[in-house]
Amino acid sequence: MSYMFAGFFATPILQKPDQLPERSVWRVIETPFQGVGISLPFLEGKVPVLANIMALFTELGLDAAESWMYINYDCWAGEIDWVYGLGRHAGQTFGAFDEDTTSRTQETYLALMEAFGVSAEDALNFAPFARGYWENGGE
């Protein structure tokens, strides 16, 4: 079964904007970092356009974040099929990472998560990528 996610993660916990794109979910993240996650299902599986990602970044107020990451992630039966991501952590910009060669997707995913400050152990058991995490507004 396929699992897809597209959205942002940011630290610290930021105030939710008055308006979110349709079907999007804003959720406070407690572990493995203290911050927020924004699920943007209308971007799942779509080829990222950097200008559009950055426009959403600004629209969502993420320019106030100390660290942030945009990630588009596609997994089938536990194996990562494709990952794309970019962001900024501890003053350092990272990405864009973009990988769809299955022999390298997990390595790329782990490098992306590490660049955002999430350990490999936490990335491989990342709560926001558990099925059902974003349902019902993430509550």
C-alpha positions as CSV (number, residue, x, y, z in Angstrom):
1,M,0.0,0.0,0.0
2,S,1.3,3.5,-0.9
3,Y,1.9,6.3,1.6
4,M,2.5,9.8,0.4
5,F,3.2,13.1,2.2
6,A,4.0,16.6,1.0
7,G,4.4,19.5,3.4
8,F,6.6,21.4,5.8
9,F,8.1,20.9,9.2
10,A,9.4,23.8,11.2
11,T,10.8,24.7,14.6
12,P,10.0,26.2,17.1
13,I,6.2,25.9,17.5
14,L,4.7,28.7,15.4
15,Q,1.3,30.3,15.4
16,K,-1.1,28.8,12.9
17,P,-2.1,31.3,10.2
18,D,-5.8,32.3,9.8
19,Q,-6.0,30.6,6.4
20,L,-4.6,27.3,5.2
21,P,-4.7,25.9,1.7
22,E,-7.7,23.7,1.1
23,R,-7.4,20.2,2.8
24,S,-4.2,21.2,4.5
25,V,-3.6,20.3,8.1
26,W,-1.5,22.2,10.7
27,R,-0.3,20.2,13.6
28,V,2.0,20.8,16.6
29,I,4.8,18.2,16.7
30,E,6.1,17.1,20.1
31,T,8.6,14.4,19.0
32,P,11.3,14.0,17.6
33,F,11.4,17.8,17.6
34,Q,9.3,20.6,19.1
35,G,7.6,22.5,16.3
36,V,4.9,22.2,13.7
37,G,4.0,20.2,10.7
38,I,1.9,21.2,7.8
39,S,0.4,18.5,5.5
40,L,-0.3,19.8,2.0
41,P,-2.0,16.8,0.3
42,F,-2.6,18.7,-3.0
43,L,1.2,18.5,-3.5
44,E,1.6,14.8,-2.9
45,G,3.3,13.0,-5.7
46,K,3.7,16.2,-7.7
47,V,7.0,17.4,-9.2
48,P,8.0,20.3,-6.9
49,V,8.3,23.8,-8.3
50,L,10.6,25.8,-6.1
51,A,8.8,29.1,-6.6
52,N,5.5,27.5,-5.5
53,I,7.1,25.9,-2.4
54,M,8.7,29.2,-1.4
55,A,5.4,31.1,-2.0
56,L,3.6,28.6,0.4
57,F,6.5,29.0,2.8
58,T,5.9,32.7,3.1
59,E,2.1,32.4,3.0
60,L,2.2,30.0,5.9
61,G,4.4,32.3,8.0
62,L,7.3,29.9,8.1
63,D,9.8,32.7,7.5
64,A,9.5,33.1,11.3
65,A,10.9,29.6,11.8
66,E,14.4,29.0,13.1
67,S,14.6,25.7,11.1
68,W,12.3,24.4,8.4
69,M,12.1,21.7,5.8
70,Y,9.8,21.0,2.8
71,I,9.5,17.3,2.0
72,N,7.6,15.3,-0.6
73,Y,7.8,11.6,0.3
74,D,6.4,8.6,-1.5
75,C,6.6,5.1,0.0
76,W,5.3,1.7,-1.2
77,A,5.1,-1.3,1.2
78,G,7.7,0.2,3.5
79,E,10.2,1.1,0.8
80,I,10.8,4.7,-0.2
81,D,10.1,5.2,-3.9
82,W,10.8,8.9,-4.1
83,V,11.9,11.8,-1.8
84,Y,12.4,15.4,-2.5
85,G,13.3,18.0,0.1
86,L,15.0,21.2,1.0
87,G,15.2,23.6,4.0
88,R,17.3,25.4,6.5
89,H,18.7,24.3,9.9
90,A,21.1,26.0,12.3
91,G,21.7,28.8,9.8
92,Q,22.6,26.3,7.0
93,T,20.5,25.9,3.8
94,F,20.3,22.3,2.6
95,G,18.9,20.7,-0.6
96,A,17.3,20.3,-2.8
97,F,17.6,16.6,-2.4
98,D,15.7,14.7,-5.1
99,E,16.0,10.9,-5.5
100,D,13.8,8.2,-7.1
101,T,16.4,5.5,-7.6
102,T,15.2,3.0,-5.0
103,S,18.7,1.8,-4.1
104,R,19.5,5.4,-3.0
105,T,16.1,6.8,-1.7
106,Q,16.5,5.7,1.9
107,E,20.0,7.1,2.1
108,T,18.7,10.4,0.6
109,Y,15.8,10.5,3.0
110,L,18.0,10.0,6.0
111,A,20.4,12.7,4.8
112,L,17.5,15.1,4.3
113,M,16.1,14.4,7.8
114,E,19.6,14.6,9.4
115,A,20.1,18.0,7.7
116,F,16.9,19.1,9.5
117,G,18.2,17.7,12.8
118,V,16.3,14.4,13.0
119,S,18.4,11.3,13.8
120,A,18.4,8.3,11.5
121,E,16.7,6.3,14.3
122,D,13.9,8.9,14.6
123,A,13.6,9.3,10.9
124,L,13.0,5.6,10.3
125,N,10.2,5.7,12.9
126,F,9.0,9.2,12.2
127,A,5.6,9.6,13.9
128,P,4.3,12.2,11.4
129,F,4.6,9.5,8.6
130,A,2.5,7.0,10.5
131,R,-0.8,6.2,8.8
132,G,-3.7,8.3,10.3
133,Y,-1.4,10.9,11.9
134,W,-2.9,13.8,9.8
135,E,-6.5,12.6,9.8
136,N,-9.2,14.6,11.5
137,G,-7.1,17.7,11.5
138,G,-4.3,15.9,13.3
139,E,-6.2,15.7,16.5
